[in-house]
Amino acid sequence: MNDNAFTALANERRRTLLLNLLASNPQDAGVESSTGESVLTDAAQRAQTEMYHVHLPKLEDYGYIAWDKDANEVVKGPQFHEIRPLLEFLASNSPE
Protein backbone atom coordinates (compact mmCIF):
# COMPACT_ATOMS: atom_id res chain seq x y z
CA MET A 1 0.00 0.00 0.00
CA ASN A 2 1.35 3.42 -0.83
CA ASP A 3 0.35 7.06 -0.34
CA ASN A 4 -1.28 7.13 -3.79
CA ALA A 5 -4.13 5.01 -2.46
CA PHE A 6 -4.86 7.47 0.33
CA THR A 7 -4.52 10.46 -2.00
CA ALA A 8 -6.92 8.82 -4.46
CA LEU A 9 -9.48 8.17 -1.72
CA ALA A 10 -9.16 11.63 -0.14
CA ASN A 11 -11.56 13.21 -2.63
CA GLU A 12 -15.24 12.21 -2.54
CA ARG A 13 -15.63 12.17 -6.34
CA ARG A 14 -12.60 9.94 -6.83
CA ARG A 15 -13.69 7.71 -3.96
CA THR A 16 -17.20 7.36 -5.42
CA LEU A 17 -15.83 6.53 -8.86
CA LEU A 18 -13.49 3.89 -7.44
CA LEU A 19 -16.23 2.37 -5.29
CA ASN A 20 -18.47 2.19 -8.37
CA LEU A 21 -15.68 0.46 -10.27
CA LEU A 22 -15.34 -2.04 -7.44
CA ALA A 23 -18.87 -3.23 -8.19
CA SER A 24 -18.81 -2.77 -11.97
CA ASN A 25 -17.32 -0.73 -14.81
CA PRO A 26 -19.67 2.27 -15.06
CA GLN A 27 -19.74 4.59 -18.01
CA ASP A 28 -19.86 8.36 -17.76
CA ALA A 29 -23.50 9.26 -18.21
CA GLY A 30 -25.12 12.63 -18.61
CA VAL A 31 -28.81 13.30 -18.81
CA GLU A 32 -29.80 13.36 -22.43
CA SER A 33 -32.32 15.72 -23.89
CA SER A 34 -34.75 14.77 -26.62
CA THR A 35 -32.19 16.05 -29.14
CA GLY A 36 -29.62 13.57 -27.85
CA GLU A 37 -27.40 16.26 -26.32
CA SER A 38 -26.27 16.20 -22.71
CA VAL A 39 -28.16 18.53 -20.42
CA LEU A 40 -26.12 19.55 -17.38
CA THR A 41 -26.63 22.17 -14.70
CA ASP A 42 -23.82 24.67 -14.09
CA ALA A 43 -22.77 22.75 -10.97
CA ALA A 44 -22.82 19.45 -12.86
CA GLN A 45 -20.80 21.01 -15.68
CA ARG A 46 -18.18 22.25 -13.19
CA ALA A 47 -18.06 18.83 -11.54
CA GLN A 48 -17.68 17.13 -14.92
CA THR A 49 -14.89 19.54 -15.92
CA GLU A 50 -13.10 18.94 -12.62
CA MET A 51 -13.46 15.19 -13.07
CA TYR A 52 -12.04 15.41 -16.61
CA HIS A 53 -9.12 17.71 -15.83
CA VAL A 54 -8.21 16.70 -12.27
CA HIS A 55 -9.62 13.46 -10.93
CA LEU A 56 -9.54 11.12 -13.94
CA PRO A 57 -5.96 12.07 -14.90
CA LYS A 58 -4.79 11.51 -11.31
CA LEU A 59 -6.46 8.09 -11.06
CA GLU A 60 -5.10 7.16 -14.49
CA ASP A 61 -1.58 8.23 -13.47
CA TYR A 62 -1.83 5.95 -10.42
CA GLY A 63 -3.00 3.11 -12.69
CA TYR A 64 -6.27 2.64 -10.79
CA ILE A 65 -8.33 3.37 -13.90
CA ALA A 66 -7.97 3.07 -17.65
CA TRP A 67 -9.59 6.06 -19.33
CA ASP A 68 -10.54 6.17 -23.00
CA LYS A 69 -11.11 9.88 -23.56
CA ASP A 70 -12.46 9.41 -27.07
CA ALA A 71 -15.10 6.90 -26.00
CA ASN A 72 -15.61 8.67 -22.65
CA GLU A 73 -15.17 5.33 -20.91
CA VAL A 74 -13.56 4.50 -17.57
CA VAL A 75 -12.73 0.96 -16.48
CA LYS A 76 -10.50 -0.65 -13.85
CA GLY A 77 -6.84 0.01 -14.48
CA PRO A 78 -3.79 -2.26 -14.20
CA GLN A 79 -3.09 -1.20 -10.59
CA PHE A 80 -6.70 -1.41 -9.36
CA HIS A 81 -5.76 -4.46 -7.30
CA GLU A 82 -3.57 -2.20 -5.11
CA ILE A 83 -6.51 -0.12 -3.93
CA ARG A 84 -9.11 -2.92 -3.88
CA PRO A 85 -8.60 -3.88 -0.19
CA LEU A 86 -9.23 -0.29 0.95
CA LEU A 87 -12.28 0.00 -1.31
CA GLU A 88 -13.68 -3.29 -0.01
CA PHE A 89 -13.18 -2.08 3.56
CA LEU A 90 -14.94 1.21 2.79
CA ALA A 91 -17.80 -0.57 1.02
CA SER A 92 -18.31 -3.05 3.84
CA ASN A 93 -18.31 -0.31 6.47
CA SER A 94 -20.56 2.12 4.62
CA PRO A 95 -23.45 3.47 6.70
CA GLU A 96 -25.91 2.72 3.88
C-alpha positions, -999 to +999 in steps of 0.1 A: +000+000+000+013+034-008+004+071-003-013+071-038-041+050-025-049+075+003-045+105-020-069+088-045-095+082-017-092+116-001-116+132-026-152+122-025-156+122-063-126+099-068-137+077-040-172+074-054-158+065-089-135+039-074-162+024-053-185+022-084-157+005-103-153-020-074-189-032-082-188-028-120-173-007-148-197+023-151-197+046-180-199+084-178-235+093-182-251+126-186-288+133-188-298+134-224-323+157-239-348+148-266-322+160-291-296+136-278-274+163-263-263+162-227-282+185-204-261+196-174-266+222-147-238+247-141-228+227-110-228+195-129-208+210-157-182+222-132-181+188-115-177+171-149-149+195-159-131+189-126-135+152-131-120+154-166-091+177-158-082+167-123-096+135-109-095+111-139-060+121-149-048+115-113-065+081-111-051+072-145-016+082-135-018+060-104-030+031-127-063+026-108-083+034-139-080+031-177-096+061-193-105+062-230-111+099-236-125+094-271-151+069-260-156+087-226-152+053-209-136+045-176-127+010-165-105-007-138-068+000-145-038-023-142-031-012-106-067-014-094-058-045-073-036-022-051-065-001-039-091-029-039-086-039-002-092-003+009-123+000-013-137-033+000-132-021+036-149+012+028-178-006+010-183-031+038-183-003+065-206+021+046-235+035+067-259+027+039 
